[in-house]
Amino acid sequence: MVNIFFKENDKLKLHQGISEIENIPGIDIVWIDLLQPSYEERIAIETRYKITLQTRQEIEEIEVSSRYFETDTLIVTNSHFLIPTENEFRKEPISFILKDNILFSHRNSETRTFTEIYRRIDFNFKLSDAYHVFLSIFEIRIDLDADMIEAMVKDISSISGLVTHEKTFSEEILVKISKFQEDTMQLRENIIDKQRVLSAVLKSDYFPIELHNKIRVMIKDTGSLLDYTVFSFERLDFLQNTFLGLVNIEQNKIIKIFTVATVIFMPPTLIASIYGMNFKSMPEIGWQYGYLIAILFMIFSVAVTLILFKKRKWL
């Protein structure tokens, strides 16, 4: 699908498909959004505007030279937009090309960012040219990243309450903490990617000077989000250490109980072992009350051990 946005009476209008594109004055076209374009649509756009749309593999390249470059006639930048799913974040690579005051975006799936920019265009937001559209897309993306961080912070707070207040210990909680660490890492990588794109754009001579202040503010916003991810990392590390520490304390309590029980029953066991011998020369073997005396002696040894432990505050 190819969606073409062009100016008409100082407003952006949408034309779907490449049919009759030649009837739209080139100077009025602001943005061409390619969503899972067919082979014929790709060829038509590339031929008409003399550009080369990158493949998904090229968009996903991690080299700096592949993520952003510019020539005498155009700017090409590739970025990843996170799409939250039920259990994880999915990276959606998107390519942008700026040429002749037209923005070309190439993507393979729908995202909230583009849904929101379409909505803004419907409500006649001031998006006068391709540069404003480009920055608005990244501005929306940064806001959505902030929303995802905020939602994650709430989830982390709930986990924190379970660990520190309710002292709930389970493997599920530890798995959740590890998952939040992984999600925070992905969010941080995603924000760094946006910061890198904006920094590169700020250095470009193609962007209008009047937009530089807006770009600086967006870079500052991404820096604030990065600080927040650092805080989330530290909080998750604290939760993980607290969880493991409390688990160790509980395990030590259990071991302590077994140790105390073992020590308490050692004297009775010794007495029972001695009088369990069947030697004929044992002097106590003929005692009428030997069994009762042995039982009382064992009880006495247990009581003495307990009193000693409590006196030394081992119990």
Order of alpha helices (4+ residues) and beta strands (2+ residues): beta-beta-beta-alpha-alpha-alpha-beta-beta-beta-beta-alpha-alpha-alpha-alpha-alpha-alpha
